[in-house]
Amino acid sequence: VNGQVKAEYSSSSLTIREMKIDYQSVFDEIFAAQAMVGGIEWNVSVTDGVAEVTSGNGALTLGVNASAAVLSINGELLPEVFALHQNYPNPFNPVTTLRYDQPENGHVNITIYDMLGRQVKTLINQTQDAGYRSVIWDATNDYGKPVSAGIYLYQIQAGGYMQTKKMVLLK
């Protein structure tokens, strides 16, 4: 499989800053082997010619299920579609967790609103990698002040996806 490695060298060290592997090359290798599932596993180790030290976090694995065109990282499948799940616990006091599925890298915005449609808190407003994600809301507003008990809306906007759900804060 062809790839790119960006590295920095000095007289005593090598630092890998980024490694890119062409996704299509991985699929081509899997299909050439007449397999539907495959992957790449690599270990990180260094040697001075006498002794070798291996990374303490073990092998890293990039898995591919070609039959479903599903990519996984270290055995964890990535979601196929965007989804916003019901918060838990609900009702809550004073903390709740919001879960969402993000099938592609991109900008994500998760905002809390009161029932009058006023923005209460922006939980996330940044670019994120694909994956199964969660964020915790501690029932405070954008200024760090506790909010009143009541019904709140939480909304995700990511790519062309937008979904809103209700949650209840009890005090």
Buried (B, 14 or more C-beta within 10 A) or exposed (E): BEEEEEEEEEEEEEEEEEEEBEEEEBBBBBEEEEEEEBBBEEEEEEEEEEEEEEEEEEEBBBBBBBEEEBBBBEEEBBBEEBBBBEBEEBEBEEEBBBBBBBBEEBEBBBBBBBEEEEEBBEBBEEEBEBBBBEBEBEBBBEEEEEBEEEEBBBBBBBEEBEBEBEBBBEE
